[in-house]
Amino acid sequence: MAKPKIYGVMAEFDSPEAVLEAAHKTRNAGYKRIDAFSPIPVHGLAEAIGFDWTVLPALVFCGGLGGGLTGFGMCWYANVISFSLNIGGKPFNSWPMWIPITFELTILGAALTAVFGMLALNGLPSPYHPTFNVERFAGASTDKFFLCIKARDAKFDLAQAKSFLEGLKPEGVFEIEE
């Protein structure tokens, strides 16, 4: 029988302060691919595990810009190229009347990019995650805090990572199988 592939090592903590301190120590020890799971927001935990930058704002800006240009372009094409009518001597390219449509499509483009960009960047929808293989992980949605060192980390060695996490005085340390 083949040996199961290891996703990482996870430690269980009983307080937000303990997992925050463990996250800082883990990051300072040189681990880069770490993740934390918590039933409540823990101030500073995202920064402690190295999640301090995302590309989503740039994507939303580009989506809004694309939506605005699409709205303006549609109005320009319809009024100047496709169906140009000279009404009351007004110019064909009368952009002030296109502001509402341009604005609405800017908001639509930005909103759709935000929703689908967030889903894509978070890897959602994801009905399965290897951490679900750890029986005690069910406590992550009620009252327990978990810190995981992923096996794809450059510094990862199963025995070293396990002993490192045990040195942080957790409730327990578990291997995560894929």
C-alpha positions in Angstrom: 0.0 0.0 0.0 1.4 3.4 -1.0 2.3 5.9 1.8 -0.2 8.8 1.9 1.1 12.1 0.7 1.6 14.8 3.4 -0.1 18.2 3.0 1.6 19.6 6.1 1.7 19.6 9.9 -0.9 21.4 12.1 -0.8 22.5 15.7 -3.9 23.2 17.8 -4.1 26.1 20.3 -6.7 27.1 22.8 -6.5 30.9 22.6 -6.1 33.6 20.0 -3.0 35.0 21.8 -1.3 31.5 21.7 -1.9 31.1 18.0 -0.8 34.6 17.3 2.5 34.1 19.2 3.0 30.8 17.5 2.5 32.4 14.1 5.1 35.0 14.8 7.6 32.4 16.0 6.9 30.2 13.0 7.4 33.0 10.6 10.6 34.1 12.4 11.9 30.5 12.2 11.9 30.9 8.4 8.7 29.1 7.4 6.9 31.0 4.6 4.0 28.6 3.6 1.9 28.7 6.8 -1.8 29.1 7.3 -3.9 29.8 10.4 -7.5 28.8 11.1 -9.6 30.6 13.7 -13.3 30.8 14.7 -13.0 34.5 15.3 -11.0 37.3 13.7 -7.6 37.6 15.4 -6.1 41.1 15.0 -2.6 40.7 13.4 -2.8 37.0 12.5 -2.9 37.7 8.8 0.2 39.8 9.0 1.9 37.2 11.2 1.5 34.4 8.7 2.7 36.6 5.9 -0.6 37.5 4.2 -0.1 41.3 3.8 -0.7 41.9 0.1 -3.2 40.9 -2.5 -3.6 41.6 -6.2 -7.4 42.0 -5.9 -7.5 45.9 -5.7 -5.6 46.1 -8.9 -8.0 43.6 -10.5 -11.0 45.6 -9.3 -9.5 48.8 -10.7 -8.9 47.2 -14.1 -12.5 45.7 -14.1 -13.9 49.2 -13.3 -11.8 50.8 -16.0 -12.8 48.2 -18.5 -16.5 48.6 -17.6 -16.3 52.4 -17.9 -14.5 52.2 -21.3 -17.0 49.6 -22.5 -19.9 51.9 -21.5 -18.4 55.0 -23.1 -17.4 53.0 -26.2 -20.9 51.6 -26.7 -22.4 55.1 -26.5 -19.8 56.5 -28.8 -20.3 53.7 -31.4 -24.1 54.0 -31.3 -24.2 57.8 -31.6 -21.3 58.5 -33.8 -20.8 55.5 -36.1 -23.9 53.3 -36.1 -26.8 55.6 -35.9 -25.6 59.2 -36.1 -28.5 61.8 -36.1 -28.0 65.5 -36.1 -30.6 66.7 -33.6 -30.8 70.4 -32.9 -27.3 71.0 -34.2 -25.7 69.1 -31.3 -22.4 67.3 -32.0 -22.4 63.6 -32.5 -19.8 63.1 -29.8 -21.8 64.7 -26.9 -20.1 62.9 -24.0 -21.9 64.5 -21.1 -25.1 62.6 -21.8 -23.1 59.3 -21.6 -21.9 59.8 -18.1 -24.7 57.8 -16.4 -24.1 54.7 -18.6 -20.4 55.0 -18.2 -20.7 55.3 -14.4 -23.1 52.3 -14.2 -20.9 50.1 -16.3 -17.8 51.2 -14.3 -19.5 50.0 -11.0 -20.8 46.8 -12.7 -17.3 45.9 -14.0 -15.6 46.6 -10.7 -18.3 44.7 -8.7 -18.2 41.6 -10.9 -14.4 41.6 -10.9 -14.4 41.9 -7.1 -16.7 38.9 -6.7 -15.2 36.6 -9.2 -11.7 37.7 -8.5 -12.1 37.0 -4.8 -13.6 33.6 -5.5 -10.7 32.7 -7.9 -7.9 34.0 -5.7 -9.3 32.1 -2.7 -9.7 28.9 -4.7 -13.4 28.8 -4.2 -15.6 27.0 -4.4 -13.6 24.3 -2.7 -15.8 21.5 -1.1 -12.7 19.7 0.2 -9.5 20.7 1.9 -6.9 18.3 3.3 -7.2 19.9 6.8 -10.6 18.2 7.0 -8.7 14.9 7.4 -7.7 15.9 10.9 -10.5 14.9 13.3 -9.9 17.7 15.8 -10.1 20.4 13.1 -13.9 20.5 13.6 -13.1 22.7 16.6 -11.8 25.4 14.2 -15.4 26.6 13.7 -16.2 26.8 17.5 -13.4 27.4 20.0 -10.0 26.1 18.7 -7.2 27.8 16.8 -4.9 26.0 14.4 -1.6 26.8 12.7 -0.5 24.8 9.7 3.0 24.5 8.1 2.5 23.3 4.5 4.7 20.6 3.0 5.4 22.8 -0.1 7.4 25.2 2.1 11.1 25.2 1.0 12.2 24.6 4.6 9.7 21.9 5.3 11.0 18.6 6.9 8.3 16.5 8.5 10.2 15.6 11.6 11.7 19.1 12.1 8.3 20.9 11.5 6.6 18.5 13.9 9.2 19.0 16.7 9.2 22.8 16.1 5.4 23.0 16.5 5.6 20.8 19.6 8.0 23.3 21.1 5.4 26.0 20.8 3.3 24.2 23.6 0.1 23.4 21.6 -2.8 21.2 22.6 -1.7 18.8 19.9 0.3 18.4 16.7 -1.2 16.5 13.8 0.1 15.4 10.4 -2.2 16.3 7.5 -2.6 13.7 4.8 -3.8 14.8 1.3 
